[in-house]
Amino acid sequence: MKSTTQGEQRHLLIGTEATPPLPLTAITSTFALMGKRRSGKSYCGTLLFEQMHAHAQVVTIDPVGVWWGLRLARDGKSTGLDVPIFGGDHGDIPLEPHGGALLARVIVERHLSAIIDVSNFEPQQMKRFVTEFAKTLFELKKRDRTAMHLFLEESAMFVPQDKEDGQDPPMLAAFKRIMRQGGNFGIGMTLLDQRPQDVNKKLLNQTEILVVFQLMGNHERKAIEAW
């Protein structure tokens, strides 16, 4: 498995300098960032994205349209990361509901880091797009084993606990495959969500690194205790 180093930093930080750093091999590990709204989980996710971007390919699927802010520096005016945005109100290129497989092919073959903003899709359009993207991404990465990390904002929308008629829907099945087998092909993944009880427990239980922010409700706390 290959990775590209573009900076001097040889580790990842998810907190203050007092927090033990993570080795770069964590890029191909699985994370869960769980916490209530405005508790810092998305900030932590974007911080990881920025640091991983210096060493490997990083992609986020954003159903709420907030990750475009990575293109801005901390002052909100200067240029941030030079990554393309597909879809959303701030996108460089619009998305079509049937274009998930095509975009996965472009990202893998061109080794692109990217923000995929699916916030303007209707629910069924989003499911179609994301399912085809995830299925194609996994198949292509089996032949292109370079390091990649995939972020799923509001992950319960993609990997829900509830199933359809007791069966895994295609979108959930596609991400389960990435979570379970992706590490063999260089793919790491991060789940971000406000309500851990709504995230599929088989995926949540397979995360190697759990970061918990503020969780107020009993259901949220019980889900984390079970982990």
C-alpha positions as MATLAB code, in Angstrom:
seq = 'MKSTTQGEQRHLLIGTEATPPLPLTAITSTFALMGKRRSGKSYCGTLLFEQMHAHAQVVTIDPVGVWWGLRLARDGKSTGLDVPIFGGDHGDIPLEPHGGALLARVIVERHLSAIIDVSNFEPQQMKRFVTEFAKTLFELKKRDRTAMHLFLEESAMFVPQDKEDGQDPPMLAAFKRIMRQGGNFGIGMTLLDQRPQDVNKKLLNQTEILVVFQLMGNHERKAIEAW';
ca = [
       0.000    0.000    0.000;
       1.374    3.380   -0.982;
       0.804    6.798    0.544;
       2.046   10.244   -0.389;
       3.808   12.488    2.110;
       3.634   16.215    1.392;
       4.711   17.636    4.750;
       6.957   17.137    7.736;
       4.231   16.105   10.187;
       4.537   12.381   10.878;
       1.476   11.901   13.073;
      -2.158   12.948   13.492;
      -3.503   15.106   16.320;
      -7.155   15.023   17.426;
      -6.842   17.280   20.466;
      -4.367   19.521   22.236;
      -0.649   18.891   22.306;
      -1.238   16.965   25.545;
      -3.344   14.405   23.663;
      -1.283   11.409   22.508;
      -0.771   11.663   18.721;
      -1.883    8.953   16.324;
       0.512    7.326   13.854;
      -0.035    7.924   10.149;
      -1.152    4.311    9.834;
      -4.407    5.511   11.456;
      -5.335    6.879    8.026;
      -6.431    3.371    7.086;
      -8.127    2.746   10.453;
     -11.793    3.189   11.379;
     -13.017    6.028   13.603;
     -16.300    7.033   15.206;
     -16.817   10.658   16.283;
     -19.994   10.877   18.345;
     -21.440   13.942   20.050;
     -24.387   16.277   20.200;
     -24.764   19.243   17.895;
     -22.009   21.860   18.281;
     -19.983   19.627   20.581;
     -16.970   19.603   18.247;
     -17.316   16.319   16.353;
     -17.471   17.908   12.885;
     -14.595   20.220   13.781;
     -12.573   17.158   14.809;
     -13.550   15.462   11.540;
     -12.408   18.393    9.411;
      -9.202   18.607   11.457;
      -8.484   14.964   10.672;
      -9.345   15.579    7.005;
      -6.819   18.436    6.821;
      -4.044   16.419    8.445;
      -4.684   13.248    6.437;
      -4.800   15.284    3.235;
      -1.083   16.008    3.620;
      -0.311   12.285    3.368;
      -3.099   10.447    1.559;
      -6.312   10.658   -0.417;
      -9.314   11.821    1.636;
     -12.973   11.970    0.658;
     -16.028   13.088    2.600;
     -19.696   12.462    1.835;
     -21.625   15.400    3.254;
     -25.457   15.304    3.389;
     -25.782   18.619    5.249;
     -23.653   20.914    3.093;
     -21.105   22.169    5.653;
     -17.769   20.614    4.673;
     -17.230   23.101    1.846;
     -15.687   25.290    4.575;
     -12.477   23.275    4.189;
     -11.809   25.445    1.151;
     -11.447   28.440    3.486;
      -8.678   29.183    5.971;
      -9.446   29.784    9.640;
     -10.010   33.492    9.056;
     -12.944   32.593    6.784;
     -11.506   34.598    3.908;
      -8.169   33.144    2.814;
      -7.828   30.000    0.730;
      -7.931   26.692    2.586;
      -7.474   23.220    1.153;
      -7.274   22.869   -2.600;
      -9.859   20.101   -2.959;
     -12.719   19.956   -5.469;
     -16.314   20.089   -4.268;
     -18.835   17.975   -6.135;
     -22.477   18.980   -5.683;
     -24.151   21.265   -3.163;
     -24.566   25.019   -3.207;
     -20.807   25.610   -3.232;
     -19.848   22.879   -5.677;
     -17.409   23.238   -8.534;
     -19.264   20.560  -10.483;
     -22.953   19.584  -10.022;
     -23.999   16.016   -9.267;
     -26.575   13.860  -10.995;
     -28.437   11.100   -9.085;
     -27.199    8.445  -11.529;
     -23.561    9.601  -11.416;
     -22.288    7.846   -8.282;
     -20.336    5.115  -10.077;
     -18.791    7.617  -12.503;
     -17.606    9.904   -9.721;
     -16.067    6.972   -7.827;
     -14.150    6.033  -10.947;
     -12.879    9.578  -11.449;
     -11.785    9.878   -7.804;
      -9.944    6.552   -7.758;
      -8.334    6.763  -11.200;
      -7.177   10.369  -10.707;
      -6.291    9.895   -7.025;
      -8.425   12.891   -6.074;
      -9.281   14.055   -2.610;
     -12.789   15.510   -2.675;
     -15.827   16.815   -0.839;
     -19.005   15.168   -2.116;
     -21.964   17.328   -1.118;
     -25.233   15.412   -1.527;
     -27.315   17.905    0.458;
     -29.391   18.969   -2.554;
     -30.558   15.446   -3.392;
     -33.975   14.083   -2.478;
     -33.705   11.065   -0.135;
     -34.146    8.448   -2.854;
     -31.745   10.272   -5.168;
     -29.160   10.389   -2.421;
     -29.533    6.661   -1.706;
     -29.079    5.804   -5.377;
     -26.042    8.033   -5.810;
     -24.264    7.049   -2.588;
     -24.942    3.325   -3.021;
     -23.425    3.240   -6.491;
     -20.517    5.394   -5.338;
     -19.680    3.113   -2.407;
     -20.007   -0.116   -4.399;
     -17.827    1.154   -7.250;
     -15.262    2.743   -4.936;
     -14.690   -0.547   -3.127;
     -14.306   -2.569   -6.319;
     -11.851   -0.092   -7.834;
      -9.771    0.223   -4.671;
      -9.241   -3.528   -4.677;
      -7.011   -2.932   -7.704;
      -5.595    0.449   -6.625;
      -4.322   -0.080   -3.099;
      -3.293    3.437   -2.199;
      -4.185    4.918    1.182;
      -7.610    6.584    1.345;
      -9.855    7.760    4.167;
     -13.616    8.166    3.775;
     -15.652   10.425    6.086;
     -19.424    9.961    6.506;
     -21.054   13.041    8.023;
     -24.417   12.288    9.713;
     -23.546    8.646    9.191;
     -26.903    7.278   10.369;
     -28.320    8.522    7.065;
     -26.048    6.053    5.260;
     -25.606    3.237    7.808;
     -28.817    3.240    9.882;
     -29.543    0.863   12.719;
     -33.035    0.094   11.402;
     -33.271   -2.281    8.467;
     -35.824   -2.756    5.705;
     -37.821   -5.977    6.280;
     -34.980   -7.314    8.396;
     -32.514   -7.120    5.497;
     -29.605   -4.780    4.923;
     -30.575   -2.222    2.272;
     -28.021   -1.904   -0.567;
     -26.516    1.335    0.757;
     -25.881   -0.135    4.224;
     -24.498   -3.335    2.720;
     -22.048   -1.358    0.569;
     -20.625    0.552    3.544;
     -20.509   -2.568    5.709;
     -18.262   -4.106    3.093;
     -15.962   -1.087    3.138;
     -15.836   -1.057    6.942;
     -15.132   -4.783    7.226;
     -12.796   -5.328    4.297;
     -11.622   -1.887    3.221;
      -8.525   -1.963    5.406;
      -7.171   -4.785    3.240;
      -7.141   -2.356    0.306;
      -6.034    0.810    2.075;
      -9.432    2.310    2.915;
     -10.084    3.818    6.343;
     -13.427    5.295    7.369;
     -14.837    7.731    9.931;
     -18.459    7.791   11.110;
     -19.744   11.104   12.496;
     -23.146   11.406   14.162;
     -25.151   13.047   16.927;
     -27.070    9.924   17.926;
     -24.947    6.769   18.215;
     -28.051    4.693   18.880;
     -29.194    5.416   15.304;
     -25.912    4.238   13.732;
     -25.720    0.592   12.702;
     -24.206   -1.236   15.660;
     -22.273   -3.754   13.590;
     -20.374   -0.890   11.994;
     -20.072    1.160   15.168;
     -18.688   -1.832   17.060;
     -16.029   -2.347   14.391;
     -14.549    1.122   14.751;
     -11.037    1.013   16.162;
     -10.910    4.564   17.545;
     -13.902    6.078   19.346;
     -13.973    9.800   20.186;
     -16.932   10.894   22.308;
     -17.945   14.512   22.772;
     -20.966   15.728   24.766;
     -23.806   13.207   24.919;
     -26.778   14.180   27.074;
     -29.477   11.544   26.531;
     -29.676    8.133   28.188;
     -30.020    6.380   24.807;
     -26.829    7.999   23.524;
     -24.896    7.126   26.670;
     -26.118    3.521   26.678;
     -25.063    3.073   23.050;
     -21.540    4.243   23.874;
     -21.358    2.123   27.030;
     -22.349   -0.919   24.960;
     -19.475   -0.156   22.564;
];
